[in-house]
Amino acid sequence: MNAEPASNLLRRPGPPEPVPHVDPPRASDPRFSEVVPHHARLVSLYDQAIFSEGPTWWPARGILVWSDVEGRRVLGWHADGCVRVVIDATPFINGNTVDRDGNLVHCEHGNRRLSRTSPDGRYEALVETYEGRRFNAPNDVVCAADGALWFSDPAYGLRLPRQGVLAASDLGHHSVYRFNPADGSVRRMTDLGQPNGLAFSPDGRTLYVSDTSRTEGGDGHTIHEYAVVDDQTLGEPRVFAEIEPGVPDGFRVDDRGWIWTSSEAGVQVLSAEGHRLGLIPTPQVCSNLCFSPEQQRLFITSKQHLYALDLAAR
């Protein structure tokens, strides 16, 4: 892979583009309007990707990064509006997160592993096997408070040639894993039909994981919740929410404990108790999302687009 190629400018600095013909946010609970004003409108920050996924804020560089999975690039949006290629010729990188040392951690569909890129551009593989067998195609990843990397491992990269490499699973199961970079250990934490997005509650005591097996002919379109015990053991799963229409691909939990999840209709927002608070419609199917550091701006990936929506001042 090539970090920061010389001809990496994709969009020149400038203001975002308005998004016409999209419905305004819809509140189901008054609390939603206090955070997402009815007058808030989507803007387009970039619209030339092929399939956008894996957005995350990278503090070390002060940019929003996301994956163009099918375009095989990791892109970066800068505060002046320009978009640059951060990593070129990727092995179908999908999900990204930032670890405790400020490195950008990637889920690679093509190489079927986790890798990381340091702020100065150094790249290295992290982990690619469990009990001697290769992962399926790591999809999404989150860093826990203790520095462990939790990631989902569905089969999409093995079955979709535009997003990975066609192959049979070495494992025979679709799981969530906990990888400890400090000692290299890998633990299989839970199995789902097709585990996908994942996030922790603000206090780290609950892990949320989505099952998107509906996209593969199954019935999973759910977010499950697990109690986290001693930072590395999961309790029994409970269905937190079923998402309609579509599936909960990627999602985030804000510092209120609200769950902001992708869906076919846009971004759906639920309280920590599972109550539906509101919807932010998007013109295309929403794949994933993340917040700015102060949680005053929401970034949304949706097919070729990177969108943004400003939230109420806090």
C-alpha positions, 0 to 999 in steps of 0.5 A, a space after each residue: 500500500 502507498 501512504 500519501 501519494 504525491 498526486 493525492 488531491 481529489 477535491 480542492 478546498 472549498 465549502 460543502 455542497 448542499 443536498 437537494 430533495 432530502 427530507 428534514 430530520 424527523 423527531 419521534 421524541 422531543 429530546 431528539 430535536 434538542 440535539 438535531 434541530 429540525 432546520 439542520 440540513 445535510 451537506 455533501 463533503 465528497 461525492 466521487 467514491 464508489 462505496 464509502 464506509 468506515 468513517 472515523 476522526 483521526 486526531 493525530 492528523 485532524 482529519 476525517 478518514 473513511 474507506 472507499 472499499 471498492 475504490 481501494 483507497 482510504 480518503 481524508 477530509 480536511 477542515 478547509 474542505 479538501 479531500 486527499 488520498 490517505 492510503 492508496 491501493 488498499 487490500 479492500 480496507 473497510 472499517 477503521 478506528 484509532 487506537 490509544 497510541 493515535 494509530 489508525 487501525 484498519 479492517 482488511 477484507 483482502 488480506 483478511 486481517 487487522 493492520 495499522 497506520 501510524 501518524 507518520 505513515 508507517 504501515 504494519 499488519 497486526 493480526 490475521 489468524 485465530 487458532 492458526 486459521 485465517 479470519 474471514 474478512 474483518 469488517 468493523 473495529 473499535 478500541 476499548 478503554 484498556 487498549 484492546 481491539 474488538 472487531 467483527 468478522 463476517 463473510 462479506 469479503 469472501 463473497 463479494 469480489 468487488 469488496 474482497 477476494 473470493 474464498 471459502 471460510 477457514 473458520 466456519 463461523 462468523 464471530 466477534 474477537 478481542 485482540 490485545 496488542 500488548 500480548 498478541 492474544 486473540 479471544 473469540 467473544 461471540 458468534 452471530 449470523 453476520 456480525 458487523 458494526 460494534 460500539 461500547 457504551 460510554 462507561 464501557 460496560 455494554 458492547 453493542 453488535 449488529 447482525 446484518 445477515 438479512 443481506 445474505 438471506 438470513 433474518 438478522 437486522 438487529 443490534 444486540 447488547 452484551 454486558 462486559 465483565 472485567 473488560 474482557 468477558 461478555 454476558 448473554 446477548 439481548 436483542 436491543 433493537 430491530 432496525 427497519 428498513 434495511 440493516 444496522 450496518 455501522 453505528 456509534 454511541 454518543 456520550 449520552 448513551 444514544 445509539 446512532 445507527 445506519 439504515 436503509 432510510 438514513 440514520 436512526 437514533 435510539 435512546 440507551 433504553 431502546 426508545 426510538 428518538 428520531 431519523 435523519 433521512 439520507 438520499 441513499 442507503 446509509 452505511 456508517 457514521 461517526 462524530 467530530 471530537 466534540 460531537 457537534 457534527 455528524 459524518 455519514 457515509 452513503 454509497 459514493 458520498 461523505 455527508 455531514 450534518 451539524 448538531 445543536 451547540 452544547 
